[in-house]
Amino acid sequence: MENGELNRDSKYMLAALIEIYRGMNVYLPVFDPQMERDILLDLFSAAISFARFDESRHVLSEEINHNLNQGSSVKEQVELTRTQSPDVLNAKMVAAAHLIKIMDGNKTNFS
């Protein structure tokens, strides 16, 4: 975004997160902090249902708590990909894809 505008494109943010969780480098604009926090909260909440292990659900619950108390950012998510388990990352990827589909009115087809 030019002239210091904040990016408010939640679908771009979710698509970027999918690539980040896959271990890819992604261009990250400066997102609107409130949108970023809200989308990440929805993402973590949805990811709990996609996690396979109790430990992963616990990690996601801690991320929800951190987001509610201190806020979360996409840049923090980049750092966390280095330490989080494949189950947590997979749950977040599936949740991000799920949220994109919901935002698109279930019109998005994933193949």
N, C-alpha and C positions, 0 to 999 in steps of 0.2 A: 504494500500500500504506500502511496506517495504522501508527502507532506505530513508525516507523522500520524496518519490515520491508523486506527486500530482495525485489524482484520476481524470481521464478525461472521465469517463463513464457517459455520459449524461442520458442514459436510467436508470441507477441505481439512479442517482440524482432525476429524475422525479418520479420514483417508490417510492423512499424514501419520497419525498414531498407529494405524495398521502397519504401515511401512516401517515405522520406528520399532515396533514390537517384533518385526521380522528381521531386525538388525540392519536396516538400510539407513543411509544418510538422506535426510530430507530437508529442503529449504523450509525454515520456520519464520513466518512473518511475526510481527508483534500482534498477538491476539488480544482482544478485549478481555481484561482480567476476570470480569464477572462471568462472561460467557464461558471462558476457559474453565473456571472453577465449577460452574453449573454442569457443563458437559462432562467434565471428568468425574463429578459426583455421580451422574447418571451412568457413566461408563463403569465405574467401580461397582456400583450397585447391581448393574446387570451382569457383570463378570462373575459375581459370586455364584449365580445359578449355572454358569458354564464351567466352573472349576471342578476338577475331578477329585481333589484331595482336600481333607479338612484343613491341612496346613496352608494350602493355597487360599481357601476361604478365609482363614484367619489373617493372612497377609492382606487380602483385599479389604477386610473389615478394618484393619489398621490404617489402610490408605483412606478409607472413608472418614475415619476419625480425624486423621491428619488434615484432610481437606476441610472438614467442618471447623476445626479449631484454628488452623494456620493457613489454609489455602493450598492449592496444588497448581502445578503448571506443566505444560507440555515439556519444557526444558528439564524439569525434574524427572519426568517419565523417561527421557533419553538416558539420564544417569542411572535410573533404576533398572533399565534393561540389562545392564552389565551384571547385576547381582540377583535378579529374580529368576525363579525356576521356569522351565518351559511350560509347565501347567498354568502358572499365573499369566505368563505372556500370551499363551494360546487363549485363555479365557478372556483376556482383554481384547485380543484381536477379534474373536467371535462376537463379543459384546459391541465393539465398535461397528462391525459390519451389520449387526442387528439394529443398532441405533440409526445407521444410515438408511436402512430399509424402512424403518418406522417413519423417519423424517420424510421419506420419499413416498409415503402413503402406500407402502408395500408394492410399489411399481418396479423396484430394482430387482433384477434377477442375477443371482450369483451362479456362475457355472464352474 
